[in-house]
Amino acid sequence: MLYERQKTLQKELDARIPRGLKGEPQNTVRHIVYSQRLHGKSFDESVEIAVTFVRQSYPNFTPKILPPLASDFHSTLGSSPGG
């Protein structure tokens, strides 16, 4: 069950937070968000924690966060788009 959760979180991360180049703070945000999500935090809480942490070292950092896809939203809720 943990493996399925990890795969789901990784897909969410890949869809919502693009990777940065090697050594960029964007990758640190991805790592922290993934860790926080594994520990039960919501996506928004995880992003807030990650950005706050990264901005301690990079005050002008603006993360690249994409909006959720409609299909992801419905699958997260466990309901179909039509019902």
PDB file with one MODEL, atoms N, CA, C and O in Angstrom:
MODEL        1
ATOM      1  N   MET A   1       0.825  -1.191   0.000  1.00  0.00           N
ATOM      2  CA  MET A   1       0.000   0.000   0.000  1.00  0.00           C
ATOM      3  C   MET A   1       0.869   1.255   0.000  1.00  0.00           C
ATOM      4  O   MET A   1       0.540   2.237  -0.665  1.00  0.00           O
ATOM      5  N   LEU A   2       1.966   1.228   0.733  1.00  0.00           N
ATOM      6  CA  LEU A   2       2.861   2.381   0.762  1.00  0.00           C
ATOM      7  C   LEU A   2       3.425   2.657  -0.627  1.00  0.00           C
ATOM      8  O   LEU A   2       3.569   3.812  -1.029  1.00  0.00           O
ATOM      9  N   TYR A   3       3.744   1.585  -1.360  1.00  0.00           N
ATOM     10  CA  TYR A   3       4.288   1.744  -2.704  1.00  0.00           C
ATOM     11  C   TYR A   3       3.299   2.479  -3.613  1.00  0.00           C
ATOM     12  O   TYR A   3       3.694   3.362  -4.374  1.00  0.00           O
ATOM     13  N   GLU A   4       2.011   2.115  -3.533  1.00  0.00           N
ATOM     14  CA  GLU A   4       0.998   2.775  -4.353  1.00  0.00           C
ATOM     15  C   GLU A   4       0.881   4.247  -3.985  1.00  0.00           C
ATOM     16  O   GLU A   4       0.731   5.099  -4.860  1.00  0.00           O
ATOM     17  N   ARG A   5       0.949   4.543  -2.698  1.00  0.00           N
ATOM     18  CA  ARG A   5       0.870   5.945  -2.246  1.00  0.00           C
ATOM     19  C   ARG A   5       2.075   6.733  -2.764  1.00  0.00           C
ATOM     20  O   ARG A   5       1.926   7.867  -3.220  1.00  0.00           O
ATOM     21  N   GLN A   6       3.254   6.141  -2.697  1.00  0.00           N
ATOM     22  CA  GLN A   6       4.458   6.811  -3.193  1.00  0.00           C
ATOM     23  C   GLN A   6       4.341   7.095  -4.685  1.00  0.00           C
ATOM     24  O   GLN A   6       4.702   8.180  -5.138  1.00  0.00           O
ATOM     25  N   LYS A   7       3.841   6.130  -5.450  1.00  0.00           N
ATOM     26  CA  LYS A   7       3.670   6.323  -6.894  1.00  0.00           C
ATOM     27  C   LYS A   7       2.654   7.422  -7.183  1.00  0.00           C
ATOM     28  O   LYS A   7       2.862   8.234  -8.084  1.00  0.00           O
ATOM     29  N   THR A   8       1.561   7.456  -6.430  1.00  0.00           N
ATOM     30  CA  THR A   8       0.546   8.492  -6.609  1.00  0.00           C
ATOM     31  C   THR A   8       1.118   9.866  -6.299  1.00  0.00           C
ATOM     32  O   THR A   8       0.893  10.820  -7.044  1.00  0.00           O
ATOM     33  N   LEU A   9       1.854   9.965  -5.208  1.00  0.00           N
ATOM     34  CA  LEU A   9       2.466  11.245  -4.844  1.00  0.00           C
ATOM     35  C   LEU A   9       3.498  11.682  -5.868  1.00  0.00           C
ATOM     36  O   LEU A   9       3.604  12.871  -6.167  1.00  0.00           O
ATOM     37  N   GLN A  10       4.259  10.741  -6.409  1.00  0.00           N
ATOM     38  CA  GLN A  10       5.259  11.079  -7.420  1.00  0.00           C
ATOM     39  C   GLN A  10       4.595  11.602  -8.685  1.00  0.00           C
ATOM     40  O   GLN A  10       5.088  12.552  -9.293  1.00  0.00           O
ATOM     41  N   LYS A  11       3.482  10.993  -9.088  1.00  0.00           N
ATOM     42  CA  LYS A  11       2.747  11.471 -10.260  1.00  0.00           C
ATOM     43  C   LYS A  11       2.215  12.881 -10.029  1.00  0.00           C
ATOM     44  O   LYS A  11       2.289  13.735 -10.913  1.00  0.00           O
ATOM     45  N   GLU A  12       1.676  13.115  -8.828  1.00  0.00           N
ATOM     46  CA  GLU A  12       1.176  14.448  -8.486  1.00  0.00           C
ATOM     47  C   GLU A  12       2.316  15.466  -8.538  1.00  0.00           C
ATOM     48  O   GLU A  12       2.157  16.559  -9.081  1.00  0.00           O
ATOM     49  N   LEU A  13       3.446  15.102  -7.978  1.00  0.00           N
ATOM     50  CA  LEU A  13       4.606  15.986  -7.959  1.00  0.00           C
ATOM     51  C   LEU A  13       5.075  16.297  -9.381  1.00  0.00           C
ATOM     52  O   LEU A  13       5.359  17.450  -9.703  1.00  0.00           O
ATOM     53  N   ASP A  14       5.155  15.280 -10.222  1.00  0.00           N
ATOM     54  CA  ASP A  14       5.590  15.482 -11.605  1.00  0.00           C
ATOM     55  C   ASP A  14       4.617  16.363 -12.380  1.00  0.00           C
ATOM     56  O   ASP A  14       5.031  17.137 -13.243  1.00  0.00           O
ATOM     57  N   ALA A  15       3.329  16.249 -12.077  1.00  0.00           N
ATOM     58  CA  ALA A  15       2.321  17.032 -12.786  1.00  0.00           C
ATOM     59  C   ALA A  15       2.247  18.474 -12.301  1.00  0.00           C
ATOM     60  O   ALA A  15       1.917  19.367 -13.082  1.00  0.00           O
ATOM     61  N   ARG A  16       2.548  18.716 -11.032  1.00  0.00           N
ATOM     62  CA  ARG A  16       2.318  20.036 -10.450  1.00  0.00           C
ATOM     63  C   ARG A  16       3.570  20.872 -10.236  1.00  0.00           C
ATOM     64  O   ARG A  16       3.509  22.101 -10.290  1.00  0.00           O
ATOM     65  N   ILE A  17       4.722  20.212  -9.990  1.00  0.00           N
ATOM     66  CA  ILE A  17       5.953  20.952  -9.700  1.00  0.00           C
ATOM     67  C   ILE A  17       7.043  20.473 -10.658  1.00  0.00           C
ATOM     68  O   ILE A  17       7.613  19.399 -10.462  1.00  0.00           O
ATOM     69  N   PRO A  18       7.335  21.270 -11.699  1.00  0.00           N
ATOM     70  CA  PRO A  18       8.362  20.856 -12.659  1.00  0.00           C
ATOM     71  C   PRO A  18       9.744  20.748 -12.022  1.00  0.00           C
ATOM     72  O   PRO A  18      10.059  21.457 -11.067  1.00  0.00           O
ATOM     73  N   ARG A  19      10.556  19.856 -12.563  1.00  0.00           N
ATOM     74  CA  ARG A  19      11.934  19.735 -12.102  1.00  0.00           C
ATOM     75  C   ARG A  19      12.737  20.949 -12.545  1.00  0.00           C
ATOM     76  O   ARG A  19      12.456  21.552 -13.581  1.00  0.00           O
ATOM     77  N   GLY A  20      13.726  21.294 -11.756  1.00  0.00           N
ATOM     78  CA  GLY A  20      14.658  22.346 -12.130  1.00  0.00           C
ATOM     79  C   GLY A  20      15.965  21.739 -12.584  1.00  0.00           C
ATOM     80  O   GLY A  20      16.136  20.520 -12.560  1.00  0.00           O
ATOM     81  N   LEU A  21      16.881  22.582 -12.995  1.00  0.00           N
ATOM     82  CA  LEU A  21      18.213  22.102 -13.345  1.00  0.00           C
ATOM     83  C   LEU A  21      18.928  21.646 -12.080  1.00  0.00           C
ATOM     84  O   LEU A  21      18.530  22.009 -10.973  1.00  0.00           O
ATOM     85  N   LYS A  22      19.966  20.862 -12.240  1.00  0.00           N
ATOM     86  CA  LYS A  22      20.719  20.328 -11.107  1.00  0.00           C
ATOM     87  C   LYS A  22      21.160  21.465 -10.182  1.00  0.00           C
ATOM     88  O   LYS A  22      21.771  22.438 -10.625  1.00  0.00           O
ATOM     89  N   GLY A  23      20.846  21.330  -8.903  1.00  0.00           N
ATOM     90  CA  GLY A  23      21.267  22.303  -7.903  1.00  0.00           C
ATOM     91  C   GLY A  23      20.329  23.484  -7.712  1.00  0.00           C
ATOM     92  O   GLY A  23      20.580  24.327  -6.850  1.00  0.00           O
ATOM     93  N   GLU A  24      19.255  23.571  -8.491  1.00  0.00           N
ATOM     94  CA  GLU A  24      18.327  24.695  -8.353  1.00  0.00           C
ATOM     95  C   GLU A  24      17.408  24.488  -7.146  1.00  0.00           C
ATOM     96  O   GLU A  24      17.105  23.354  -6.776  1.00  0.00           O
ATOM     97  N   PRO A  25      16.967  25.595  -6.535  1.00  0.00           N
ATOM     98  CA  PRO A  25      16.076  25.487  -5.377  1.00  0.00           C
ATOM     99  C   PRO A  25      14.730  24.844  -5.713  1.00  0.00           C
ATOM    100  O   PRO A  25      14.053  24.331  -4.821  1.00  0.00           O
ATOM    101  N   GLN A  26      14.338  24.865  -6.975  1.00  0.00           N
ATOM    102  CA  GLN A  26      13.083  24.220  -7.379  1.00  0.00           C
ATOM    103  C   GLN A  26      13.093  22.737  -7.003  1.00  0.00           C
ATOM    104  O   GLN A  26      12.067  22.185  -6.604  1.00  0.00           O
ATOM    105  N   ASN A  27      14.253  22.100  -7.134  1.00  0.00           N
ATOM    106  CA  ASN A  27      14.372  20.682  -6.789  1.00  0.00           C
ATOM    107  C   ASN A  27      14.267  20.462  -5.281  1.00  0.00           C
ATOM    108  O   ASN A  27      13.750  19.439  -4.831  1.00  0.00           O
ATOM    109  N   THR A  28      14.756  21.419  -4.514  1.00  0.00           N
ATOM    110  CA  THR A  28      14.615  21.340  -3.058  1.00  0.00           C
ATOM    111  C   THR A  28      13.146  21.423  -2.677  1.00  0.00           C
ATOM    112  O   THR A  28      12.683  20.705  -1.791  1.00  0.00           O
ATOM    113  N   VAL A  29      12.411  22.309  -3.355  1.00  0.00           N
ATOM    114  CA  VAL A  29      10.962  22.419  -3.110  1.00  0.00           C
ATOM    115  C   VAL A  29      10.296  21.077  -3.403  1.00  0.00           C
ATOM    116  O   VAL A  29       9.482  20.605  -2.609  1.00  0.00           O
ATOM    117  N   ARG A  30      10.631  20.464  -4.526  1.00  0.00           N
ATOM    118  CA  ARG A  30      10.041  19.164  -4.871  1.00  0.00           C
ATOM    119  C   ARG A  30      10.314  18.126  -3.779  1.00  0.00           C
ATOM    120  O   ARG A  30       9.419  17.386  -3.370  1.00  0.00           O
ATOM    121  N   HIS A  31      11.555  18.085  -3.321  1.00  0.00           N
ATOM    122  CA  HIS A  31      11.943  17.110  -2.300  1.00  0.00           C
ATOM    123  C   HIS A  31      11.150  17.330  -1.000  1.00  0.00           C
ATOM    124  O   HIS A  31      10.637  16.378  -0.411  1.00  0.00           O
ATOM    125  N   ILE A  32      11.059  18.567  -0.571  1.00  0.00           N
ATOM    126  CA  ILE A  32      10.363  18.872   0.680  1.00  0.00           C
ATOM    127  C   ILE A  32       8.865  18.595   0.546  1.00  0.00           C
ATOM    128  O   ILE A  32       8.254  18.033   1.455  1.00  0.00           O
ATOM    129  N   VAL A  33       8.272  18.986  -0.583  1.00  0.00           N
ATOM    130  CA  VAL A  33       6.840  18.732  -0.788  1.00  0.00           C
ATOM    131  C   VAL A  33       6.571  17.230  -0.744  1.00  0.00           C
ATOM    132  O   VAL A  33       5.618  16.796  -0.098  1.00  0.00           O
ATOM    133  N   TYR A  34       7.385  16.443  -1.414  1.00  0.00           N
ATOM    134  CA  TYR A  34       7.202  14.992  -1.421  1.00  0.00           C
ATOM    135  C   TYR A  34       7.278  14.436   0.004  1.00  0.00           C
ATOM    136  O   TYR A  34       6.450  13.620   0.408  1.00  0.00           O
ATOM    137  N   SER A  35       8.263  14.880   0.740  1.00  0.00           N
ATOM    138  CA  SER A  35       8.439  14.404   2.117  1.00  0.00           C
ATOM    139  C   SER A  35       7.239  14.770   2.990  1.00  0.00           C
ATOM    140  O   SER A  35       6.737  13.945   3.754  1.00  0.00           O
ATOM    141  N   GLN A  36       6.793  16.002   2.868  1.00  0.00           N
ATOM    142  CA  GLN A  36       5.652  16.454   3.672  1.00  0.00           C
ATOM    143  C   GLN A  36       4.373  15.713   3.290  1.00  0.00           C
ATOM    144  O   GLN A  36       3.558  15.387   4.154  1.00  0.00           O
ATOM    145  N   ARG A  37       4.198  15.448   1.997  1.00  0.00           N
ATOM    146  CA  ARG A  37       3.017  14.709   1.544  1.00  0.00           C
ATOM    147  C   ARG A  37       3.039  13.280   2.086  1.00  0.00           C
ATOM    148  O   ARG A  37       1.993  12.740   2.445  1.00  0.00           O
ATOM    149  N   LEU A  38       4.222  12.666   2.148  1.00  0.00           N
ATOM    150  CA  LEU A  38       4.319  11.318   2.714  1.00  0.00           C
ATOM    151  C   LEU A  38       3.912  11.298   4.184  1.00  0.00           C
ATOM    152  O   LEU A  38       3.438  10.284   4.698  1.00  0.00           O
ATOM    153  N   HIS A  39       4.107  12.437   4.852  1.00  0.00           N
ATOM    154  CA  HIS A  39       3.768  12.532   6.272  1.00  0.00           C
ATOM    155  C   HIS A  39       2.367  13.076   6.510  1.00  0.00           C
ATOM    156  O   HIS A  39       2.029  13.447   7.634  1.00  0.00           O
ATOM    157  N   GLY A  40       1.542  13.129   5.453  1.00  0.00           N
ATOM    158  CA  GLY A  40       0.132  13.433   5.624  1.00  0.00           C
ATOM    159  C   GLY A  40      -0.287  14.880   5.439  1.00  0.00           C
ATOM    160  O   GLY A  40      -1.464  15.195   5.614  1.00  0.00           O
ATOM    161  N   LYS A  41       0.620  15.761   5.097  1.00  0.00           N
ATOM    162  CA  LYS A  41       0.248  17.161   4.868  1.00  0.00           C
ATOM    163  C   LYS A  41      -0.456  17.292   3.518  1.00  0.00           C
ATOM    164  O   LYS A  41      -0.241  16.485   2.614  1.00  0.00           O
ATOM    165  N   SER A  42      -1.299  18.318   3.393  1.00  0.00           N
ATOM    166  CA  SER A  42      -1.953  18.577   2.111  1.00  0.00           C
ATOM    167  C   SER A  42      -0.929  19.139   1.134  1.00  0.00           C
ATOM    168  O   SER A  42       0.168  19.534   1.530  1.00  0.00           O
ATOM    169  N   PHE A  43      -1.292  19.172  -0.134  1.00  0.00           N
ATOM    170  CA  PHE A  43      -0.382  19.705  -1.145  1.00  0.00           C
ATOM    171  C   PHE A  43      -0.056  21.159  -0.843  1.00  0.00           C
ATOM    172  O   PHE A  43       1.109  21.554  -0.873  1.00  0.00           O
ATOM    173  N   ASP A  44      -1.079  21.957  -0.552  1.00  0.00           N
ATOM    174  CA  ASP A  44      -0.864  23.383  -0.294  1.00  0.00           C
ATOM    175  C   ASP A  44      -0.017  23.627   0.955  1.00  0.00           C
ATOM    176  O   ASP A  44       0.854  24.496   0.959  1.00  0.00           O
ATOM    177  N   GLU A  45      -0.276  22.862   2.004  1.00  0.00           N
ATOM    178  CA  GLU A  45       0.546  22.993   3.215  1.00  0.00           C
ATOM    179  C   GLU A  45       2.000  22.631   2.926  1.00  0.00           C
ATOM    180  O   GLU A  45       2.922  23.298   3.395  1.00  0.00           O
ATOM    181  N   SER A  46       2.189  21.582   2.158  1.00  0.00           N
ATOM    182  CA  SER A  46       3.536  21.131   1.824  1.00  0.00           C
ATOM    183  C   SER A  46       4.296  22.172   1.024  1.00  0.00           C
ATOM    184  O   SER A  46       5.474  22.420   1.278  1.00  0.00           O
ATOM    185  N   VAL A  47       3.617  22.786   0.053  1.00  0.00           N
ATOM    186  CA  VAL A  47       4.257  23.819  -0.760  1.00  0.00           C
ATOM    187  C   VAL A  47       4.624  25.016   0.106  1.00  0.00           C
ATOM    188  O   VAL A  47       5.710  25.576  -0.037  1.00  0.00           O
ATOM    189  N   GLU A  48       3.731  25.407   0.998  1.00  0.00           N
ATOM    190  CA  GLU A  48       4.007  26.549   1.876  1.00  0.00           C
ATOM    191  C   GLU A  48       5.233  26.291   2.752  1.00  0.00           C
ATOM    192  O   GLU A  48       6.087  27.165   2.905  1.00  0.00           O
ATOM    193  N   ILE A  49       5.314  25.103   3.320  1.00  0.00           N
ATOM    194  CA  ILE A  49       6.458  24.734   4.155  1.00  0.00           C
ATOM    195  C   ILE A  49       7.744  24.751   3.321  1.00  0.00           C
ATOM    196  O   ILE A  49       8.764  25.289   3.752  1.00  0.00           O
ATOM    197  N   ALA A  50       7.684  24.161   2.135  1.00  0.00           N
ATOM    198  CA  ALA A  50       8.869  24.073   1.276  1.00  0.00           C
ATOM    199  C   ALA A  50       9.358  25.450   0.835  1.00  0.00           C
ATOM    200  O   ALA A  50      10.554  25.734   0.886  1.00  0.00           O
ATOM    201  N   VAL A  51       8.433  26.300   0.404  1.00  0.00           N
ATOM    202  CA  VAL A  51       8.824  27.628  -0.080  1.00  0.00           C
ATOM    203  C   VAL A  51       9.377  28.467   1.065  1.00  0.00           C
ATOM    204  O   VAL A  51      10.353  29.194   0.876  1.00  0.00           O
ATOM    205  N   THR A  52       8.781  28.381   2.233  1.00  0.00           N
ATOM    206  CA  THR A  52       9.290  29.110   3.398  1.00  0.00           C
ATOM    207  C   THR A  52      10.721  28.680   3.703  1.00  0.00           C
ATOM    208  O   THR A  52      11.582  29.517   3.978  1.00  0.00           O
ATOM    209  N   PHE A  53      10.969  27.385   3.654  1.00  0.00           N
ATOM    210  CA  PHE A  53      12.316  26.875   3.931  1.00  0.00           C
ATOM    211  C   PHE A  53      13.320  27.349   2.885  1.00  0.00           C
ATOM    212  O   PHE A  53      14.402  27.822   3.232  1.00  0.00           O
ATOM    213  N   VAL A  54      12.967  27.224   1.604  1.00  0.00           N
ATOM    214  CA  VAL A  54      13.890  27.589   0.526  1.00  0.00           C
ATOM    215  C   VAL A  54      14.176  29.085   0.533  1.00  0.00           C
ATOM    216  O   VAL A  54      15.294  29.504   0.232  1.00  0.00           O
ATOM    217  N   ARG A  55      13.181  29.889   0.871  1.00  0.00           N
ATOM    218  CA  ARG A  55      13.381  31.342   0.874  1.00  0.00           C
ATOM    219  C   ARG A  55      14.312  31.822   1.984  1.00  0.00           C
ATOM    220  O   ARG A  55      14.745  32.975   1.965  1.00  0.00           O
ATOM    221  N   GLN A  56      14.621  30.977   2.931  1.00  0.00           N
ATOM    222  CA  GLN A  56      15.623  31.335   3.933  1.00  0.00           C
ATOM    223  C   GLN A  56      16.992  31.479   3.276  1.00  0.00           C
ATOM    224  O   GLN A  56      17.801  32.309   3.690  1.00  0.00           O
ATOM    225  N   SER A  57      17.248  30.670   2.253  1.00  0.00           N
ATOM    226  CA  SER A  57      18.520  30.727   1.532  1.00  0.00           C
ATOM    227  C   SER A  57      18.435  31.543   0.246  1.00  0.00           C
ATOM    228  O   SER A  57      19.422  32.142  -0.182  1.00  0.00           O
ATOM    229  N   TYR A  58      17.248  31.564  -0.370  1.00  0.00           N
ATOM    230  CA  TYR A  58      17.033  32.270  -1.639  1.00  0.00           C
ATOM    231  C   TYR A  58      15.812  33.181  -1.484  1.00  0.00           C
ATOM    232  O   TYR A  58      14.714  32.808  -1.896  1.00  0.00           O
ATOM    233  N   PRO A  59      15.989  34.384  -0.888  1.00  0.00           N
ATOM    234  CA  PRO A  59      14.851  35.255  -0.569  1.00  0.00           C
ATOM    235  C   PRO A  59      13.975  35.644  -1.761  1.00  0.00           C
ATOM    236  O   PRO A  59      12.783  35.892  -1.582  1.00  0.00           O
ATOM    237  N   ASN A  60      14.526  35.702  -2.955  1.00  0.00           N
ATOM    238  CA  ASN A  60      13.740  36.107  -4.127  1.00  0.00           C
ATOM    239  C   ASN A  60      13.204  34.927  -4.926  1.00  0.00           C
ATOM    240  O   ASN A  60      12.715  35.105  -6.042  1.00  0.00           O
ATOM    241  N   PHE A  61      13.289  33.738  -4.373  1.00  0.00           N
ATOM    242  CA  PHE A  61      12.857  32.536  -5.080  1.00  0.00           C
ATOM    243  C   PHE A  61      11.344  32.533  -5.295  1.00  0.00           C
ATOM    244  O   PHE A  61      10.570  32.778  -4.370  1.00  0.00           O
ATOM    245  N   THR A  62      10.943  32.252  -6.529  1.00  0.00           N
ATOM    246  CA  THR A  62       9.530  32.070  -6.868  1.00  0.00           C
ATOM    247  C   THR A  62       9.382  30.672  -7.447  1.00  0.00           C
ATOM    248  O   THR A  62       9.929  30.384  -8.511  1.00  0.00           O
ATOM    249  N   PRO A  63       8.649  29.798  -6.759  1.00  0.00           N
ATOM    250  CA  PRO A  63       8.530  28.419  -7.242  1.00  0.00           C
ATOM    251  C   PRO A  63       7.632  28.326  -8.470  1.00  0.00           C
ATOM    252  O   PRO A  63       6.747  29.158  -8.672  1.00  0.00           O
ATOM    253  N   LYS A  64       7.868  27.319  -9.273  1.00  0.00           N
ATOM    254  CA  LYS A  64       7.010  27.029 -10.420  1.00  0.00           C
ATOM    255  C   LYS A  64       6.030  25.943  -9.977  1.00  0.00           C
ATOM    256  O   LYS A  64       6.387  24.768  -9.880  1.00  0.00           O
ATOM    257  N   ILE A  65       4.794  26.354  -9.710  1.00  0.00           N
ATOM    258  CA  ILE A  65       3.748  25.431  -9.280  1.00  0.00           C
ATOM    259  C   ILE A  65       2.627  25.500 -10.308  1.00  0.00           C
ATOM    260  O   ILE A  65       2.105  26.581 -10.581  1.00  0.00           O
ATOM    261  N   LEU A  66       2.255  24.375 -10.873  1.00  0.00           N
ATOM    262  CA  LEU A  66       1.203  24.328 -11.871  1.00  0.00           C
ATOM    263  C   LEU A  66      -0.138  24.006 -11.219  1.00  0.00           C
ATOM    264  O   LEU A  66      -0.176  23.331 -10.190  1.00  0.00           O
ATOM    265  N   PRO A  67      -1.246  24.483 -11.809  1.00  0.00           N
ATOM    266  CA  PRO A  67      -2.561  24.163 -11.245  1.00  0.00           C
ATOM    267  C   PRO A  67      -2.885  22.686 -11.440  1.00  0.00           C
ATOM    268  O   PRO A  67      -2.346  22.043 -12.341  1.00  0.00           O
ATOM    269  N   PRO A  68      -3.758  22.153 -10.603  1.00  0.00           N
ATOM    270  CA  PRO A  68      -4.120  20.737 -10.759  1.00  0.00           C
ATOM    271  C   PRO A  68      -4.946  20.544 -12.031  1.00  0.00           C
ATOM    272  O   PRO A  68      -5.683  21.436 -12.451  1.00  0.00           O
ATOM    273  N   LEU A  69      -4.812  19.372 -12.630  1.00  0.00           N
ATOM    274  CA  LEU A  69      -5.622  19.031 -13.786  1.00  0.00           C
ATOM    275  C   LEU A  69      -7.003  18.613 -13.305  1.00  0.00           C
ATOM    276  O   LEU A  69      -7.135  18.036 -12.225  1.00  0.00           O
ATOM    277  N   ALA A  70      -8.021  18.895 -14.085  1.00  0.00           N
ATOM    278  CA  ALA A  70      -9.397  18.545 -13.696  1.00  0.00           C
ATOM    279  C   ALA A  70      -9.530  17.046 -13.460  1.00  0.00           C
ATOM    280  O   ALA A  70     -10.211  16.628 -12.523  1.00  0.00           O
ATOM    281  N   SER A  71      -8.890  16.232 -14.297  1.00  0.00           N
ATOM    282  CA  SER A  71      -8.985  14.778 -14.129  1.00  0.00           C
ATOM    283  C   SER A  71      -8.326  14.335 -12.824  1.00  0.00           C
ATOM    284  O   SER A  71      -8.797  13.396 -12.182  1.00  0.00           O
ATOM    285  N   ASP A  72      -7.236  15.005 -12.426  1.00  0.00           N
ATOM    286  CA  ASP A  72      -6.579  14.682 -11.166  1.00  0.00           C
ATOM    287  C   ASP A  72      -7.477  15.018  -9.994  1.00  0.00           C
ATOM    288  O   ASP A  72      -7.528  14.281  -9.010  1.00  0.00           O
ATOM    289  N   PHE A  73      -8.189  16.133 -10.100  1.00  0.00           N
ATOM    290  CA  PHE A  73      -9.074  16.569  -9.023  1.00  0.00           C
ATOM    291  C   PHE A  73     -10.157  15.532  -8.775  1.00  0.00           C
ATOM    292  O   PHE A  73     -10.437  15.191  -7.626  1.00  0.00           O
ATOM    293  N   HIS A  74     -10.767  15.030  -9.838  1.00  0.00           N
ATOM    294  CA  HIS A  74     -11.845  14.057  -9.672  1.00  0.00           C
ATOM    295  C   HIS A  74     -11.324  12.718  -9.177  1.00  0.00           C
ATOM    296  O   HIS A  74     -11.977  12.064  -8.364  1.00  0.00           O
ATOM    297  N   SER A  75     -10.161  12.304  -9.654  1.00  0.00           N
ATOM    298  CA  SER A  75      -9.628  11.024  -9.188  1.00  0.00           C
ATOM    299  C   SER A  75      -9.209  11.111  -7.725  1.00  0.00           C
ATOM    300  O   SER A  75      -9.264  10.115  -7.002  1.00  0.00           O
ATOM    301  N   THR A  76      -8.786  12.310  -7.280  1.00  0.00           N
ATOM    302  CA  THR A  76      -8.415  12.499  -5.887  1.00  0.00           C
ATOM    303  C   THR A  76      -9.631  12.368  -4.978  1.00  0.00           C
ATOM    304  O   THR A  76      -9.547  11.812  -3.883  1.00  0.00           O
ATOM    305  N   LEU A  77     -10.759  12.887  -5.449  1.00  0.00           N
ATOM    306  CA  LEU A  77     -11.990  12.819  -4.662  1.00  0.00           C
ATOM    307  C   LEU A  77     -12.635  11.442  -4.703  1.00  0.00           C
ATOM    308  O   LEU A  77     -13.483  11.115  -3.871  1.00  0.00           O
ATOM    309  N   GLY A  78     -12.228  10.644  -5.672  1.00  0.00           N
ATOM    310  CA  GLY A  78     -12.784   9.317  -5.774  1.00  0.00           C
ATOM    311  C   GLY A  78     -14.132   9.297  -6.476  1.00  0.00           C
ATOM    312  O   GLY A  78     -14.889   8.337  -6.335  1.00  0.00           O
ATOM    313  N   SER A  79     -14.443  10.346  -7.231  1.00  0.00           N
ATOM    314  CA  SER A  79     -15.701  10.389  -7.958  1.00  0.00           C
ATOM    315  C   SER A  79     -15.422  10.597  -9.429  1.00  0.00           C
ATOM    316  O   SER A  79     -14.331  11.017  -9.816  1.00  0.00           O
ATOM    317  N   SER A  80     -16.400  10.304 -10.231  1.00  0.00           N
ATOM    318  CA  SER A  80     -16.251  10.499 -11.672  1.00  0.00           C
ATOM    319  C   SER A  80     -16.677  11.899 -12.044  1.00  0.00           C
ATOM    320  O   SER A  80     -17.475  12.501 -11.327  1.00  0.00           O
ATOM    321  N   PRO A  81     -16.169  12.444 -13.148  1.00  0.00           N
ATOM    322  CA  PRO A  81     -16.521  13.801 -13.559  1.00  0.00           C
ATOM    323  C   PRO A  81     -18.013  13.982 -13.780  1.00  0.00           C
ATOM    324  O   PRO A  81     -18.523  15.085 -13.584  1.00  0.00           O
ATOM    325  N   GLY A  82     -18.723  12.952 -14.176  1.00  0.00           N
ATOM    326  CA  GLY A  82     -20.152  13.093 -14.459  1.00  0.00           C
ATOM    327  C   GLY A  82     -21.033  12.825 -13.266  1.00  0.00           C
ATOM    328  O   GLY A  82     -22.246  13.022 -13.346  1.00  0.00           O
ATOM    329  N   GLY A  83     -20.471  12.387 -12.171  1.00  0.00           N
ATOM    330  CA  GLY A  83     -21.401  11.980 -11.131  1.00  0.00           C
ATOM    331  C   GLY A  83     -20.923  12.216  -9.800  1.00  0.00           C
ATOM    332  O   GLY A  83     -21.620  11.914  -8.832  1.00  0.00           O
TER     333      GLY A  83
ENDMDL
END
